[in-house]
């Protein structure tokens, strides 16, 4: 099984709060594709869909809410 990294968890928590890949990338000093990749990897590892991605908005799914500490 793939390991969940602290980076992925931090990215997840920030994205849940900020709801913007761009703002998370800015805060974490990285790129939007990196943020997307971390979230996708976390979703794959957990086998859950954590976020609904819409035009410009990112919202936690019900499953995502259960994972959020």
Biopython code that builds the backbone (N, CA, C, O; Angstrom):
import numpy as np
from Bio.PDB.StructureBuilder import StructureBuilder

atoms = [
    (1, "UNK", "N", (0.845, -1.205, 0.000)),
    (1, "UNK", "CA", (0.000, 0.000, 0.000)),
    (1, "UNK", "C", (0.879, 1.255, 0.000)),
    (1, "UNK", "O", (1.985, 1.270, 0.540)),
    (2, "UNK", "N", (0.352, 2.282, -0.615)),
    (2, "UNK", "CA", (1.080, 3.554, -0.637)),
    (2, "UNK", "C", (1.004, 4.204, 0.738)),
    (2, "UNK", "O", (0.024, 4.048, 1.467)),
    (3, "UNK", "N", (2.060, 4.933, 1.071)),
    (3, "UNK", "CA", (2.077, 5.637, 2.339)),
    (3, "UNK", "C", (1.468, 7.032, 2.177)),
    (3, "UNK", "O", (1.673, 7.701, 1.164)),
    (4, "UNK", "N", (0.727, 7.447, 3.179)),
    (4, "UNK", "CA", (0.217, 8.814, 3.198)),
    (4, "UNK", "C", (1.309, 9.686, 3.806)),
    (4, "UNK", "O", (1.868, 9.351, 4.851)),
    (5, "UNK", "N", (1.609, 10.793, 3.156)),
    (5, "UNK", "CA", (2.655, 11.679, 3.665)),
    (5, "UNK", "C", (2.047, 12.836, 4.453)),
    (5, "UNK", "O", (0.884, 13.197, 4.275)),
    (6, "UNK", "N", (2.865, 13.396, 5.318)),
    (6, "UNK", "CA", (2.457, 14.564, 6.081)),
    (6, "UNK", "C", (2.109, 15.720, 5.143)),
    (6, "UNK", "O", (1.168, 16.474, 5.391)),
    (7, "UNK", "N", (2.883, 15.847, 4.061)),
    (7, "UNK", "CA", (2.627, 16.873, 3.040)),
    (7, "UNK", "C", (1.212, 16.744, 2.478)),
    (7, "UNK", "O", (0.498, 17.734, 2.316)),
    (8, "UNK", "N", (0.822, 15.497, 2.185)),
    (8, "UNK", "CA", (-0.521, 15.270, 1.634)),
    (8, "UNK", "C", (-1.591, 15.685, 2.639)),
    (8, "UNK", "O", (-2.590, 16.306, 2.274)),
    (9, "UNK", "N", (-1.376, 15.338, 3.900)),
    (9, "UNK", "CA", (-2.353, 15.690, 4.941)),
    (9, "UNK", "C", (-2.430, 17.204, 5.115)),
    (9, "UNK", "O", (-3.516, 17.775, 5.211)),
    (10, "UNK", "N", (-1.269, 17.844, 5.153)),
    (10, "UNK", "CA", (-1.234, 19.305, 5.279)),
    (10, "UNK", "C", (-1.951, 19.957, 4.095)),
    (10, "UNK", "O", (-2.710, 20.911, 4.262)),
    (11, "UNK", "N", (-1.696, 19.427, 2.900)),
    (11, "UNK", "CA", (-2.328, 19.959, 1.688)),
    (11, "UNK", "C", (-3.842, 19.790, 1.757)),
    (11, "UNK", "O", (-4.595, 20.701, 1.412)),
    (12, "UNK", "N", (-4.276, 18.621, 2.204)),
    (12, "UNK", "CA", (-5.700, 18.319, 2.348)),
    (12, "UNK", "C", (-6.380, 19.294, 3.321)),
    (12, "UNK", "O", (-7.434, 19.852, 3.015)),
    (13, "UNK", "N", (-5.769, 19.492, 4.489)),
    (13, "UNK", "CA", (-6.352, 20.372, 5.507)),
    (13, "UNK", "C", (-6.426, 21.815, 4.999)),
    (13, "UNK", "O", (-7.432, 22.499, 5.189)),
    (14, "UNK", "N", (-5.358, 22.262, 4.356)),
    (14, "UNK", "CA", (-5.352, 23.628, 3.813)),
    (14, "UNK", "C", (-6.387, 23.806, 2.712)),
    (14, "UNK", "O", (-7.068, 24.829, 2.648)),
    (15, "UNK", "N", (-6.500, 22.801, 1.846)),
    (15, "UNK", "CA", (-7.451, 22.896, 0.738)),
    (15, "UNK", "C", (-8.885, 22.895, 1.253)),
    (15, "UNK", "O", (-9.742, 23.602, 0.721)),
    (16, "UNK", "N", (-9.144, 22.105, 2.285)),
    (16, "UNK", "CA", (-10.483, 22.066, 2.884)),
    (16, "UNK", "C", (-10.857, 23.441, 3.422)),
    (16, "UNK", "O", (-12.014, 23.855, 3.356)),
    (17, "UNK", "N", (-9.867, 24.136, 3.950)),
    (17, "UNK", "CA", (-10.110, 25.442, 4.543)),
    (17, "UNK", "C", (-10.133, 26.563, 3.498)),
    (17, "UNK", "O", (-11.023, 27.414, 3.516)),
    (18, "UNK", "N", (-9.170, 26.559, 2.604)),
    (18, "UNK", "CA", (-9.041, 27.653, 1.621)),
    (18, "UNK", "C", (-9.910, 27.476, 0.377)),
    (18, "UNK", "O", (-10.293, 28.454, -0.265)),
    (19, "UNK", "N", (-10.217, 26.218, 0.043)),
    (19, "UNK", "CA", (-11.040, 25.892, -1.125)),
    (19, "UNK", "C", (-10.484, 26.450, -2.436)),
    (19, "UNK", "O", (-11.237, 26.790, -3.349)),
    (20, "UNK", "N", (-9.169, 26.537, -2.514)),
    (20, "UNK", "CA", (-8.543, 27.053, -3.732)),
    (20, "UNK", "C", (-7.182, 26.412, -3.927)),
    (20, "UNK", "O", (-6.291, 26.563, -3.091)),
    (21, "UNK", "N", (-7.019, 25.694, -5.034)),
    (21, "UNK", "CA", (-5.730, 25.077, -5.339)),
    (21, "UNK", "C", (-4.643, 26.145, -5.455)),
    (21, "UNK", "O", (-3.514, 25.952, -5.004)),
    (22, "UNK", "N", (-5.008, 27.280, -6.071)),
    (22, "UNK", "CA", (-4.044, 28.355, -6.275)),
    (22, "UNK", "C", (-3.551, 28.920, -4.941)),
    (22, "UNK", "O", (-2.350, 29.114, -4.749)),
    (23, "UNK", "N", (-4.477, 29.180, -4.030)),
    (23, "UNK", "CA", (-4.093, 29.756, -2.733)),
    (23, "UNK", "C", (-3.283, 28.773, -1.889)),
    (23, "UNK", "O", (-2.354, 29.175, -1.188)),
    (24, "UNK", "N", (-3.630, 27.495, -1.955)),
    (24, "UNK", "CA", (-2.865, 26.478, -1.236)),
    (24, "UNK", "C", (-1.441, 26.414, -1.800)),
    (24, "UNK", "O", (-0.467, 26.350, -1.050)),
    (25, "UNK", "N", (-1.339, 26.434, -3.119)),
    (25, "UNK", "CA", (-0.022, 26.397, -3.772)),
    (25, "UNK", "C", (0.823, 27.598, -3.336)),
    (25, "UNK", "O", (2.008, 27.454, -3.034)),
    (26, "UNK", "N", (0.203, 28.781, -3.306)),
    (26, "UNK", "CA", (0.927, 29.983, -2.869)),
    (26, "UNK", "C", (1.403, 29.831, -1.424)),
    (26, "UNK", "O", (2.566, 30.096, -1.121)),
    (27, "UNK", "N", (0.514, 29.410, -0.545)),
    (27, "UNK", "CA", (0.851, 29.260, 0.879)),
    (27, "UNK", "C", (1.949, 28.237, 1.109)),
    (27, "UNK", "O", (2.808, 28.414, 1.974)),
    (28, "UNK", "N", (1.913, 27.163, 0.326)),
    (28, "UNK", "CA", (2.866, 26.081, 0.533)),
    (28, "UNK", "C", (4.098, 26.223, -0.359)),
    (28, "UNK", "O", (4.955, 25.341, -0.417)),
    (29, "UNK", "N", (4.159, 27.351, -1.045)),
    (29, "UNK", "CA", (5.332, 27.647, -1.866)),
    (29, "UNK", "C", (5.569, 26.582, -2.936)),
    (29, "UNK", "O", (6.695, 26.127, -3.138)),
    (30, "UNK", "N", (4.490, 26.196, -3.617)),
    (30, "UNK", "CA", (4.588, 25.168, -4.638)),
    (30, "UNK", "C", (3.681, 25.528, -5.811)),
    (30, "UNK", "O", (3.197, 26.657, -5.899)),
    (31, "UNK", "N", (3.449, 24.578, -6.706)),
    (31, "UNK", "CA", (2.617, 24.844, -7.882)),
    (31, "UNK", "C", (1.254, 24.175, -7.746)),
    (31, "UNK", "O", (1.090, 23.228, -6.976)),
    (32, "UNK", "N", (0.282, 24.675, -8.500)),
    (32, "UNK", "CA", (-1.046, 24.065, -8.504)),
    (32, "UNK", "C", (-1.011, 22.593, -8.918)),
    (32, "UNK", "O", (-1.678, 21.769, -8.292)),
    (33, "UNK", "N", (-0.243, 22.242, -9.963)),
    (33, "UNK", "CA", (-0.182, 20.818, -10.322)),
    (33, "UNK", "C", (0.331, 19.940, -9.172)),
    (33, "UNK", "O", (-0.148, 18.819, -8.997)),
    (34, "UNK", "N", (1.289, 20.432, -8.396)),
    (34, "UNK", "CA", (1.786, 19.684, -7.229)),
    (34, "UNK", "C", (0.677, 19.468, -6.208)),
    (34, "UNK", "O", (0.537, 18.378, -5.653)),
    (35, "UNK", "N", (-0.099, 20.501, -5.967)),
    (35, "UNK", "CA", (-1.211, 20.407, -5.016)),
    (35, "UNK", "C", (-2.218, 19.370, -5.525)),
    (35, "UNK", "O", (-2.671, 18.514, -4.764)),
    (36, "UNK", "N", (-2.563, 19.451, -6.807)),
    (36, "UNK", "CA", (-3.502, 18.495, -7.408)),
    (36, "UNK", "C", (-2.993, 17.071, -7.303)),
    (36, "UNK", "O", (-3.751, 16.154, -6.985)),
    (37, "UNK", "N", (-1.698, 16.885, -7.571)),
    (37, "UNK", "CA", (-1.083, 15.560, -7.529)),
    (37, "UNK", "C", (-1.137, 14.984, -6.117)),
    (37, "UNK", "O", (-1.448, 13.807, -5.934)),
    (38, "UNK", "N", (-0.834, 15.817, -5.119)),
    (38, "UNK", "CA", (-0.886, 15.354, -3.720)),
    (38, "UNK", "C", (-2.287, 14.913, -3.338)),
    (38, "UNK", "O", (-2.467, 13.870, -2.709)),
    (39, "UNK", "N", (-3.279, 15.710, -3.719)),
    (39, "UNK", "CA", (-4.669, 15.378, -3.378)),
    (39, "UNK", "C", (-5.108, 14.113, -4.114)),
    (39, "UNK", "O", (-5.764, 13.248, -3.534)),
    (40, "UNK", "N", (-4.748, 14.012, -5.383)),
    (40, "UNK", "CA", (-5.101, 12.821, -6.170)),
    (40, "UNK", "C", (-4.471, 11.567, -5.563)),
    (40, "UNK", "O", (-5.112, 10.519, -5.489)),
    (41, "UNK", "N", (-3.220, 11.678, -5.133)),
    (41, "UNK", "CA", (-2.522, 10.542, -4.525)),
    (41, "UNK", "C", (-3.182, 10.143, -3.203)),
    (41, "UNK", "O", (-3.329, 8.959, -2.901)),
    (42, "UNK", "N", (-3.572, 11.146, -2.429)),
    (42, "UNK", "CA", (-4.237, 10.884, -1.152)),
    (42, "UNK", "C", (-5.583, 10.203, -1.403)),
    (42, "UNK", "O", (-5.927, 9.239, -0.719)),
    (43, "UNK", "N", (-6.343, 10.700, -2.378)),
    (43, "UNK", "CA", (-7.631, 10.092, -2.724)),
    (43, "UNK", "C", (-7.442, 8.649, -3.186)),
    (43, "UNK", "O", (-8.234, 7.773, -2.836)),
    (44, "UNK", "N", (-6.398, 8.404, -3.967)),
    (44, "UNK", "CA", (-6.127, 7.053, -4.458)),
    (44, "UNK", "C", (-5.767, 6.117, -3.308)),
    (44, "UNK", "O", (-6.237, 4.980, -3.256)),
    (45, "UNK", "N", (-4.938, 6.597, -2.392)),
    (45, "UNK", "CA", (-4.524, 5.780, -1.250)),
    (45, "UNK", "C", (-5.714, 5.441, -0.357)),
    (45, "UNK", "O", (-5.863, 4.300, 0.078)),
    (46, "UNK", "N", (-6.556, 6.430, -0.086)),
    (46, "UNK", "CA", (-7.720, 6.224, 0.783)),
    (46, "UNK", "C", (-8.878, 5.567, 0.036)),
    (46, "UNK", "O", (-9.822, 5.057, 0.640)),
    (47, "UNK", "N", (-8.782, 5.592, -1.302)),
    (47, "UNK", "CA", (-9.867, 5.118, -2.149)),
    (47, "UNK", "C", (-11.161, 5.877, -1.855)),
    (47, "UNK", "O", (-12.240, 5.293, -1.763)),
    (48, "UNK", "N", (-11.019, 7.182, -1.714)),
    (48, "UNK", "CA", (-12.153, 8.063, -1.441)),
    (48, "UNK", "C", (-12.064, 9.296, -2.330)),
    (48, "UNK", "O", (-10.976, 9.721, -2.716)),
    (49, "UNK", "N", (-13.212, 9.857, -2.645)),
    (49, "UNK", "CA", (-13.244, 11.155, -3.322)),
    (49, "UNK", "C", (-13.393, 12.196, -2.228)),
    (49, "UNK", "O", (-14.433, 12.266, -1.572)),
    (50, "UNK", "N", (-12.353, 13.010, -2.026)),
    (50, "UNK", "CA", (-12.343, 13.953, -0.911)),
    (50, "UNK", "C", (-12.949, 15.310, -1.260)),
    (50, "UNK", "O", (-13.523, 15.987, -0.406)),
    (51, "UNK", "N", (-12.812, 15.698, -2.534)),
    (51, "UNK", "CA", (-13.290, 17.014, -2.944)),
    (51, "UNK", "C", (-14.131, 16.944, -4.197)),
    (51, "UNK", "O", (-13.897, 16.115, -5.076)),
    (52, "UNK", "N", (-15.122, 17.831, -4.268)),
    (52, "UNK", "CA", (-15.827, 18.092, -5.513)),
    (52, "UNK", "C", (-15.105, 19.265, -6.146)),
    (52, "UNK", "O", (-14.983, 20.330, -5.542)),
    (53, "UNK", "N", (-14.627, 19.065, -7.364)),
    (53, "UNK", "CA", (-13.948, 20.158, -8.049)),
    (53, "UNK", "C", (-14.906, 20.746, -9.073)),
    (53, "UNK", "O", (-15.390, 20.052, -9.967)),
    (54, "UNK", "N", (-15.167, 22.025, -8.926)),
    (54, "UNK", "CA", (-16.074, 22.718, -9.812)),
    (54, "UNK", "C", (-15.305, 23.819, -10.516)),
    (54, "UNK", "O", (-14.119, 24.013, -10.249)),
    (55, "UNK", "N", (-15.955, 24.537, -11.405)),
    (55, "UNK", "CA", (-15.280, 25.662, -12.056)),
    (55, "UNK", "C", (-14.856, 26.655, -10.981)),
    (55, "UNK", "O", (-15.670, 27.425, -10.470)),
    (56, "UNK", "N", (-13.573, 26.625, -10.647)),
    (56, "UNK", "CA", (-13.046, 27.603, -9.701)),
    (56, "UNK", "C", (-13.294, 27.327, -8.234)),
    (56, "UNK", "O", (-12.710, 28.002, -7.386)),
    (57, "UNK", "N", (-14.141, 26.357, -7.896)),
    (57, "UNK", "CA", (-14.374, 26.097, -6.476)),
    (57, "UNK", "C", (-14.072, 24.652, -6.117)),
    (57, "UNK", "O", (-14.222, 23.740, -6.930)),
    (58, "UNK", "N", (-13.647, 24.473, -4.889)),
    (58, "UNK", "CA", (-13.295, 23.145, -4.389)),
    (58, "UNK", "C", (-14.042, 22.952, -3.075)),
    (58, "UNK", "O", (-13.880, 23.751, -2.152)),
    (59, "UNK", "N", (-14.843, 21.921, -2.978)),
    (59, "UNK", "CA", (-15.649, 21.690, -1.778)),
    (59, "UNK", "C", (-15.435, 20.263, -1.295)),
    (59, "UNK", "O", (-15.365, 19.331, -2.096)),
    (60, "UNK", "N", (-15.332, 20.101, 0.016)),
    (60, "UNK", "CA", (-15.212, 18.765, 0.598)),
    (60, "UNK", "C", (-16.449, 17.932, 0.278)),
    (60, "UNK", "O", (-17.572, 18.434, 0.330)),
    (61, "UNK", "N", (-16.243, 16.672, -0.049)),
    (61, "UNK", "CA", (-17.371, 15.740, -0.176)),
    (61, "UNK", "C", (-17.759, 15.296, 1.236)),
    (61, "UNK", "O", (-17.052, 15.591, 2.199)),
    (62, "UNK", "N", (-18.877, 14.592, 1.353)),
    (62, "UNK", "CA", (-19.267, 14.047, 2.658)),
    (62, "UNK", "C", (-18.188, 13.095, 3.168)),
    (62, "UNK", "O", (-17.886, 13.067, 4.361)),
    (63, "UNK", "N", (-17.608, 12.310, 2.245)),
    (63, "UNK", "CA", (-16.513, 11.408, 2.627)),
    (63, "UNK", "C", (-15.318, 12.216, 3.107)),
    (63, "UNK", "O", (-14.668, 11.856, 4.089)),
    (64, "UNK", "N", (-15.031, 13.308, 2.412)),
    (64, "UNK", "CA", (-13.921, 14.170, 2.792)),
    (64, "UNK", "C", (-14.082, 14.726, 4.195)),
    (64, "UNK", "O", (-13.114, 14.831, 4.948)),
    (65, "UNK", "N", (-15.329, 15.087, 4.542)),
    (65, "UNK", "CA", (-15.611, 15.630, 5.877)),
    (65, "UNK", "C", (-15.325, 14.619, 6.975)),
    (65, "UNK", "O", (-14.915, 14.989, 8.075)),
    (66, "UNK", "N", (-15.543, 13.336, 6.677)),
    (66, "UNK", "CA", (-15.285, 12.317, 7.696)),
    (66, "UNK", "C", (-13.787, 12.110, 7.930)),
    (66, "UNK", "O", (-13.375, 11.654, 8.996)),
    (67, "UNK", "N", (-12.977, 12.450, 6.924)),
    (67, "UNK", "CA", (-11.531, 12.269, 7.036)),
    (67, "UNK", "C", (-10.872, 13.450, 7.735)),
    (67, "UNK", "O", (-9.843, 13.297, 8.393)),
    (68, "UNK", "N", (-11.477, 14.643, 7.588)),
    (68, "UNK", "CA", (-10.890, 15.858, 8.153)),
    (68, "UNK", "C", (-10.812, 15.744, 9.667)),
    (68, "UNK", "O", (-11.810, 15.424, 10.313)),
    (69, "UNK", "N", (-9.639, 16.003, 10.246)),
    (69, "UNK", "CA", (-9.513, 15.884, 11.710)),
    (69, "UNK", "C", (-10.363, 16.920, 12.446)),
    (69, "UNK", "O", (-10.369, 16.953, 13.677)),
]
sb = StructureBuilder()
sb.init_structure("model")
sb.init_model(0)
sb.init_chain("A")
sb.init_seg("    ")
for serial, (resi, resn, name, xyz) in enumerate(atoms, 1):
    if name == "N":
        sb.init_residue(resn, " ", resi, " ")
    sb.init_atom(name, np.array(xyz, "f"), 0.0, 1.0, " ", f" {name:<3s}", serial, name[0])
structure = sb.get_structure()
